[in-house]
Amino acid sequence: MGGCFTDGATPGLLLPAHGTCGHQLMADVELADVDAQAMSRLARMSHLQSMAGALLGDSWSTVFKAEESEGEMSLFGSSATGHVLIRISLTSRSGLVDLFIKSDETSDTATTRVGHLQDTFGTNATLRWSINRRGGKSCHPNDDRERLEWDWTYDKSLVWEKESAFQRIEVWERSEPAVEYTRGVTRERVLLLDGVTQVSTHDENIYHQSLVHPGLLAHPTGAKRVLVLGGGDGGTIREVLKHTSVTEVVLLDIDSEVISISRQHLPSLNNCSGHGAPVCFDDPRVRVVTRDGSEWIEETFGKDPCDTPDETALFDVVISDLLDFGDAWDTQSEMAKQLYTESFFKSLWCIMRSDAALIVQLGATPDSHTVLAQDKYNMLQSLFDVFEHKHAETAPGFAMRGNVEEYGGMIAQVYEVYVPSFLDMWNFAVVFKSAASGQRWHSNTASINLAIRQRIHASSRPLTYFDGAVHHGFQQAPRDWQDVFCQIPEHSHFCHSGWMNRTSVFDGSPSVDDPIHVAMNAELGGLAAVAGMDFAKGVSLGLLDASTAFRMSDQEFEALEHFAKVTKAEAYTGLVEWIDRYAWRCGGLGGHWYVSVLSNNTFVNHACEGVAGLEVNMIDTDSVVGAEGPTWNPVFARAQAEYCTDVFAASDIPKGEKLFQSYLTFELDQNDDEEANGWCAAAKAATAKHAVKAAKAEVAAKAEAAAVSAEEEAAVAKVASDMPFERYGVHVIAELSGVPFDEINSSITVRNAMVTAAMHGGLTIVDEKFFDFPVMGCSGVVVISESHLSIHTWPQDGYAAADIFTCSQNSDQPPCGPWGNSSHSMQYQGSNTWICADGSKANMNSPNGIWATMATLVAQVKATRAMLTWMERGDLAV
C-alpha cells in the first residue's frame, strides 16, 4: 500500500486501532467489457473520491491521492468507520479495492458494499471478491463465518435472501472464471441458513447419496415407509424415492420457507423426473409436514411413542438431515439442540420397526486436538446408548459380548466422505435394529452393486456418486473418531496404552512359521501347532488367524448351503460341511462366520483335552480388556477380525509346547463339564458320520461288483447302529384354543404377535410372509436365522395351529425335565401356569429361547387354552 501515499504520510496512522472489530472487503475488478464512457468516468479522480465516500458511508477525515503514473490511479481514504484503498489501471483495464468497515455483528454491512462497487464500475465489470473478519478474539460472536471464507477467485452474486421465522435463508450463485466447466454444467448455487453452507448444486450428490443409499440398501427387505427430519431442500427425499420399495415418505421440516425457496431457486435438488413426479415435493408418495419434529411425533404417536398400538404407522428408515451445529453440540443452535437429546433419540427408536434403521448426519469430522470434539463424541455415544438400552428392554434374549452382539440385534456404524463445498470430511452414523442389516452393510463391493440394480429405479442408474466401491470405504470407521475415543481416560485399556499397543509373537518375525509351527502331530494325529519360541505372559498370538481368515455372513452361508443342496456337488457339500464344523462366529458387524488356516484347531488346554492339572495357557480379548465396554468402540470397529481372533498367553509358554490341536483328535475326559462334553461329542459324532459314509460307499461299490460278503454288510450295519443320535434342532407344535376372533382374523394382528414372540425369545428375524384368506383367517411364517415360526388360523372356531423349529444346538432344557427322560407335552391353564403331562408344574422361567417364544405367542393372541408338544429332530446315521 506504500506506493499509494504522497505528502509523506505514514500509512500506519490511518489504520484502525488494535482490537477494533470489523470486516475487510477485497475485490478484484475486470474492466475489459466496460464501454468507453464508463472508462472515461473512472479516469477522473473526483469519481474515485465519490466511490470511496459511498463505500465508507461517512465524512472524510483525510484523503490522500497519488499522481497518475503510466495510466494508473490510486486513492486512499479513512474515516471514523474505516478506510479504503482504490487502484485503477487504465491501460490493463483492471482495478482493485481494499475496504475495512468497523462492525461487531455480521458481515452484512460489508456485503452491501459489493452492490455499490458493481454500480460504480458498471454492470459489465466483473468482480471477484471476498470478506474476512478482522479484530481480536472477542469480535463477531454472531458472524456467519462460512460465507466469509469463500475464495476471492469466485464470481458470486446473491440470488435470494429472506429472514424466515426461524433463520436467515440465502441462495448464492457462483463460478470460478479460471475453470473451464464441462458442457451442460451451469453456475453453482449454494444454500445457506444463518450463514452456514447447507448444500451446493455442484457436489450435493456426494452428500445426499452418501446419506441415503448405504442405509436403505442395507435394509433386509427394502424400506417402505421413510421419515426424513429436515432436508427441506428436497435432495434427501429425491434419493429416497429412487428406491422401488418405498411407498411413503414423510418430510418433516419446521421451516416452510426453506422448502418454498428450494422449489423456486434450487430445482435440481428436488427434481424427481424419471422416478417420480417432476417436483419431488409433489410426488404422491410424499407427505410434507412443516412442524416441530418433537411436537409432531408426540401428536402422531402419543406422549410415549413406545406405547403406540399401530405398527403400520411405524417407519422402516428414519433419516435425520437436521442442522449441523459444529463441534459444540450443546452451545450453538437452540433449534437443533432439542433434536439431539436422549428423550428425542428414544422417541425415534419407538417409532421404528423391529428391523428399521436410523441414519444421522453428524457434521464435520471431530478434530481430536480440540476440547469440543469430545462433546460430539458424547452426543453420538448417547444416541447409541439409548438405542442399546431400548433394544435390551425389548429383546433380552440377545447374548452380549462386550460391545458387540453374538447373534443379532443393534448394530452401529460411523462413516465419512469429503464434500468439497463443506471444505471438510462429513460424517454420518447409521444404527440398525437387526443383525441382518448389519450383515448387508458389510457385504462386498459386488453385492452392493447388485443391490443397487435390484432396488434402484432403472432411470436413476448408475448413481452419480455412490456405488459398491464407495461403500467399501464407508465400512471402515474413521480414524479421527478413534483418536477422540482414545483421549477419554476410561478407554485407555483399549487404546495405545492397552490393547492397540499389545505385544505380538509376530513382531519383527520374518515368517509366521517362526513363532508358531503348524505341522502334522505324529503322537495324536491331525494338524497341531506348537510354540516356535518362548512366549512371555500377556503376548498376543491371534494375528495369524486374523490375517488368513475369510468372512461370511449368515445370508452368504445360506446361499452356499442352498447351492450345495441343489447341485449335490461333492466339492460344495464338502465346503459347507467344513464351514459348518470349523467356522467361528463373531458378533461384530452384524455377526459373521470366519474361516482361517487354524479354524479346525482349538486350544490344547480346552476342557476336551483331558490332561489333569494342565493350566489354561491362552485367554481371549475380552479376558484382557474386559467384557464390558462402550456401546460403540471405534478401536474394535476398525480391527474387527483381530478383536474376534486374538488370544493371549495367560502364563509363560516355553518353546515346543503344544498350542493348538485338531478338533477331531481330542480326547475327552469323563470329568469335563457338560458343555465341553457336548461340544466334543458333536465333533466325534461328525467324525463317526464320515466313517459310516465312507464304509457305506465302499460296500455299495463292492455290491455293485457283486463282491461284498454278508459279514461286511453286517459290519457296516453294526457301525451305523452304534452311531449316537445327533440333534439338529427342536420342533415345538402349539395348539391354541379359546382365541378371540379379532386376535387371529387379520394377518396384521397375527404378524405383530408372531414378531413380538420371536423378539422376546431372542430369535433373529430375517424375513416374513403373511396372507389373508378371502373370507376369514390367515396364514404366515416368520423366517429366523435359526429356522422358522409358522401359523394358520381358524378365527370362527377360536383356534390356531402354530409351530416353531430351531436348529440351535444349545436349546434350553425342556420345561418338563431333561432331554431323553422328560414328558414331551404340557398344557396352558391360564395365569402363566403350565402343567406337564405327568401332572408336575412346568418350569417356564427361561427368559428367552423357544419356550419363551411360545409362551409369548400364547399371551399375544390371548388364548385361554393351549397345548405344546415337542420333539428332538435329528439323525442316527448318514
BELJOZI-V863244 format. One line per field, one symbol per residue. ss: DSSP state (@ for helix, = for strand, . for the rest). psi: psi as a letter, one per 40 degrees, with the letter a starting at -180 (. if undefined). burial: b if it has 9 or more other ideal C-beta (glycine too) atoms within 8 Angstrom, else e. A space follows every 50 residues. Layout:
BEGIN
ss: ???
psi: ???
burial: ???
END
This chain:
BEGIN
ss: .@@@......@@@@.......=========.....@@@@@@@..@@@@@@ @@@@@@.....====...=..========..========....======= ==.....@@@@@@@@@@@@@@....=========..........@@@@.. ...==========....=========...........======..===== ...@@@@@@@@@@@@@@@......======....@@@@@@..=....=== ==...@@@@@@@@@@.@@@@=.=..=..=@@@...====...@@@@@@@@ @...@@@...@@@.=======............@@@@@@@.@@@@@@@@@ .=============........@@@@@@@@@@@@@@@@@@@@@@.....= =..==.....=========@@@.=========..@@@@@@@...@@@@@@ @@@@@=.@@@.......@@@@@@@....@@@@@@@@..@@@@@@....@@ @..=.......@@@@=====......=====...=....=..@@@@@@.= ===@@@@@@@@@@@@@@..@@@@@@@@@@@@@.===.@@@.====..... ===..............===@@@@@........@@@@@.@@@@@@.===. ..=....=====@@@........@@@@@@@@@@@@@@@@@@@@@@@@@@@ @@@@.....@@@@@@@@@@@@....============...@@@@@.@@@@ @@@@@@@@@@....========.....=======..========@@@.== ======..................====.....===....=........@ @@@@@@@@@@@...===========...
psi: edeeiaeeihdddeiiihehiaihhhhhhhedehidddddddehdddddd ddddddfiiidihhiiihhfeihihhiiadeaiihhhhhddefiiihhhh hhhebiedddddddddddddeideihhhiihiiiaadeifdfigddddeh heehhiihdihihaedihhihihiihdehhiihehiihihhhhfehhdih ededdddddddddddddehdehhdhhhhhafeeeddddddeehdehehhh hhhdhdddddddddefdddfhfhdeaidhddeheehhhhgihdddddddd eidgdeehegdeeiidhhhgfihhfadgdeebhddddeefiddddddddd eiidfiihhhheaihhheeidedddddddddddddddddddddegeehhi gbeiideiahhhihiiihhdeefihhiiihhheidddddddfiidddddd ddddehhdeeiiiedhadddddddehhidddddddeehdeededadebdd fihieehehdieeddhhhihhddeiiiihiheihhiheiieeddddeeii ihiddddddddddddddfhddddddddddddeiihheifehihihadfde iiiefidedehhehiheiiaddddehdiiidhhddddefdddddeiiihe ihhiheihdiihdeeihhhdeiiddddddddddddddddddddddddddd ddddefeiiddddddddddddehihhheahhhhhhhifhidededhdddd ddddddddddefihhdiihihhiddiiiiihhhidebiiiihigddefih hiihhhehefiiiiefiiidfiifiiihfiffhhhideeihihfeheaad ddddddddddefhdiihhhiihhaidi.
burial: eeebbeeebebeebebeeebbbbbbbbbbbbeebeeebbeebbeeebbbe bbbbbbeeebeebbbbeeeeebbbbbbbbeebbbbbbbbbeebbbbbbbb bbbeebbebbbebbebbbeebbeebbbbbbbebbbeeebbeebbbbbbeb ebebbbebebeeebeebbbbbbbbbbeeeeeeeeeeebbbbbbebbbebb bebbbbbbbbbbbbbbbbbbeebbbbbbbbbbbbbbbbbbbbbebbebbb bbbebebbbebbbebbbebbbbeebbeebbbebebbeebebebbebbbee beeebeebeebeebbbbbbbbbbbbbbbbeeeeebbbbbbeeebbbbbbb bbbebbbbbbbbbbbbebeeebbbbbbbbbbbbbbbbbebbbeebbbbbe bbebbbbbbbbbbbbbbebbbbeebbbbbbbbbbbbbbbbbbbebebbbe bbeebbbeebbebebbbbebbbbbbebbebbbbbbbebeebbbbbeebbb ebebbbeebeebeebbebeebeeeebbbbbbbeebeeebbbbbbbbeebe bbbbbebeebbebbeeeeeeebbebbebbebbbebbbbbbbbbbbbebbb bbbbbbbbbbeeeeeebbebbbebbeeebbbbbbbbbbbbbbbbbbbbbb eebeeebbbbbbbbbbebbeebeeebbbbbbbbbbbbbbbbbbebbeebe ebbeeeeeeeebbebbeebbeebeebbebbbbbbbbbebebebbbebbbb bbbbbbbbbbbbbbbbebebeeeeeebbbbbbbbbbbbbbbbbbbeebbb bbbbbbeeeebeebbbeeeeebbbbbbbeeeeebbbeeeeebebebebbb bbbbbbbbebbebebbbbbbebbbeeee
END
